[in-house]
Amino acid sequence: MFVELMQILADRTVMITVARLNDDAIRVNVIPQRTGETENAALATPFSITGTPAELDAELSIHLLGYVESHRQLRTSLAEAKSQMDAAAKAAQEEAKRKTAERKKKPEEKGTEEEKPAGPTIEPSPDARTEATPSLF
């Protein structure tokens, strides 16, 4: 039983409780403790098995082995998912920086083009008369 638990015990504390349910049944609970507040709660999912003492002697190590393997796979999957999310976030930040830099560049280029006159300008002659528009009222 303890050989199977060694993979979990490598990085966390595990609490084991044993309770007698009736004359011929026992319940064993294996409860891994979270290593920190930020750790996913799924890694602290308890394992519980009920059976006769003879059944538990014969099968507890097999079931514990399956539980430990599932725990290891979950920890690996969570680590991979976190790694992928971190990489995607970094790529998104880099893309946003690149787009911001491009936007800053474009107004500078447009500003130099807008300063150029579009064509010759015509100014009114000084002796042109300006008449007021007659009012309707």
C-alpha positions, 0 to 999 in steps of 0.5 A, a space after each residue: 500500500 505505501 509503495 503505491 503512495 510514494 509518487 503522491 507522497 513525493 510532493 504532498 502530505 497524504 492523510 489516511 483514515 480507516 473506519 469500521 463500518 460494521 462487523 465485516 466492513 471497513 472504509 479506507 480514505 486517502 486524502 491528499 493535501 493541497 500544496 498551496 492555495 493556488 493549486 487546483 483543487 482536483 489534485 486534492 480529490 480524496 480516494 475512498 474504498 470500502 470492503 471486508 478486511 480480506 478484500 482490502 488486503 487483496 485489492 487495496 494496493 491495486 486500486 491505490 495504484 490506479 488512483 495514483 496513476 490518475 493523480 499523476 496524469 491529472 497533474 501532468 495535464 494541468 501543467 501542460 494546459 497551464 504551460 500552453 495558456 502561458 505561451 498563448 498569453 505571451 504570444 497575444 501580448 507580443 501581437 498586441 505590442 506589434 500592432 500598437 507599434 504599427 499603429 503608431 508608425 502609420 499616423 506619422 507616415 500619414 502626417 507627412 503626406 497630409 502636409 503636402 499641398 494638394 494643388 495650387 491655391 486660389 486666393 481672392 483678389 483684393 478688389 472683389 466685392 462681397 455683397 451680403 445675401 438679402 434676407 427673406 424677412 
